[in-house]
């Protein structure tokens, strides 16, 4: 009325009225824009979120349905952090935790499948919950499983009709998981209400329900955000224990003290699952665009390439499942659902959400026990004690006792597949180091530094397509010739170090023992659960090293030798198995030596004969140990034989691991099978009684000193080799025109760098084996740790030996122990050949058939005898004063070093003509002198003193 009067007054005064236009407020504008969008989002959540996920799909080359799934699963990390810390388990938070988890899960479902498909899931869970309320508990499990399986079957048929043979993600995946949940709940209610306690097994007693869960609990169990989309499956009892936090409450220890455990850290299981997921993501990105099963159906492929294509196709198909499962496992472990309690040793166990064992899937023959673990567990809950006992026992027998032939074939095929994958990884590493893949390396660093693993992996795939184009087509040729495939990398190292290609390859692979040993020592620490895994990992890496060094043909020779020797252990009577084994092994090695002399006479190239010589030691030691443990009485054995005996044939896995483990296969050192098995299961570090018999538990000794000591010795010899190898050679010592003194000096310096090659390898192998724990043998009488199992050379004794015995015992020590165990201690009394002579003969045949070997070993026999007699007759004259003692030691050291050079020159020259030529420069005087002294009679009053001095000196 006021406004109208004002307008009328303005009109009478001749003033026109102009209405003012008011602009809508910012809030009103936002409402006008957001409300229609919210309505459209609510009406079709899938289409409304498509632009965002399409953007991610375009940048990652991953289909939109899969990238949507991965993104929503990855959101479990930030949401899980809020859920874990902001809504920590407490009585006040239980209902809130149910509601929050269910709301987010339903939102995720709507964003993935929309209202229609989610309506199918709502309907099924609604009907199943109604059955829990209305159907008698005696038959509720039957009604539920029939209805759930029928609903799922209809969904599968519908999918076949609309997307036959397709791989698009739709509601059938969560529906399959939901069928497991609703049936598990129905069976648990049936067990808790309709069955007697005596009828239940231990697992059913733990998971039974005594009343129908509330609707909120039931919906939270089926639709929580961290298991709804991709699982894993747990029982309702496990889920409710997680929500209220009772899974982290007091759990009695093994001795029943019931002390409260500290809430365990999820760091290790989460990181372990993430690393497995990233590994499979790399596999998927590398292989999915290159191989498919359709390629394996195309004509024109050879059988080997068809198998390889099928394997690589299935590998990236498996990777899709494993990426999702491992991502879901890491999320659920992070928020605490995966924790199930403590084992007997008090260690936390995270197995509720474990859905795949990565290593076991790729190499284990019991496939049904390690693939989709949660599905298998739920099937067990539904079927155990609900089927005919005879059928169940038959199935369990099949699992527990697989046919030996099938197990052998499975192990061989699995090892073959592992070699293929590991070789591909090695080639990738070689190309990275060669500088041809700088961008892939930067992509890997980016993936390690930034948390968005999916984006990093995707950018890596986009930028590094050229890596796939280079690597993937070469895989067949790499598999066929691993040596040639790795030659470029090792040739580069050889060019930069001036070390021959075969030797630098050996040194590099031996040096890889340090990083691999660290993983083997800490990641696979000795425990009952890790024993088989330690065997498999060590054997697989060792076989890979062998293929990279020698190729398939030469490795086939080694496979044949170990295979025949293992068959002898199984088939030949234990009374003579040691004889059969040593004869066959020495014959095989002799044939290899002869073949090498035919194709590379006088050469120094590293080939399979080196590992074969070590393998002969291992297979014969094992056969003799089995003979001692089965065919001989304990009273007939000495202390060492009693410790190392075997009472049964080792398993094939143990035997192969002993012969092909990565840390002793290439360069030794040799230990007995008993020592190796004690190292694998960790019993070599267990309680060792002290001298006074108190039996106190020893702290696991540190390997720092023996490792550093071996490395320093190796570096010293490496410097010697680099300084002298290019300046001196034994061929220079054969040239005319040198004085006798200069000839001796040239020979000594040449032999010094030749010895350095052996010592570098031996000391490197010793340090690696001490680092991982194989070298530890126990404690001495003073309680100090002893690391002598892998000791192969005593540097000071070799370079400054005062007598021949010290030189022999300080050089190639593990071979000396082998000769003692299989020859010296086995020669019967009053045999036609003495133990010393038998040892020298066996040692000569073991080394090969070059004349220089026999001249060297035969001369050493005389030197050893002459040194013993001279010590018997002269040493006591020089023990009356310190000065005389020093003089005696100095003279004997110089004499021993001279004779060492005089004889080992033949060992290195190999050929008869060169050995005789070298000795002729000395007019054979040293040889004649030592032979004459060895035949000198020992005075009666000094007889027997030589052996006493050798034992006490």
VENDA-V85030 format. One line per field, one symbol per residue. phi: phi as a letter, one per 30 degrees, with the letter a starting at -180 (. if undefined). Layout:
phi->???
This chain:
phi->.ddddddddddddicdccdddcdddddddddddddddddddddbddddceeddddddddcicedddddddddddddddddddddcdbeeaedcedddddddddddddddddcbidddddddedddddddddedcdeddbdddeddddddddddddddddddcbdidbddbdddedddddddddeddddddddcccddddcddddddcdccadddddddddddbddcbddbiddbddddddddddiddcdebeddcididdddeddcddddddddddddddddedddcddcbbddddcddjddddddddddddddddddeddddddddddddddddjdddckbdddiddcbbdcdcaceddddbdddddcbchedddddddddcdicbdedddddddddddbdeeddddddddddddddedddddddddddddddjdbddedddddddddcdddddddddddddcdddddddeddddddddbddddceeddddddddciceeddddddddddddddddddddcdbdeaedcddddddddddddddedddcbidddddddedddddddddedcdeddbdddeddddddddddddddddddcbdidbddbdddddddddddddeddddddddcccddddcddddddcdccadddddddddddbddcbddbiddbddddddddddiddcdebddddididdddeddcdddddeddddddddddedddcddcbbddddcddjddddddddddddddddddeddddddddddddddddjdddckbddcicdcbbdcdcaceddddbdcaddddddcchdddddddddcbedcdddhddbdeddddddddddddkbdedddddddddddddddddddddccdddccdbdddddddddddddddddddddddeddddidedddddddddchideddddddddcdddeedcdidddddddcd
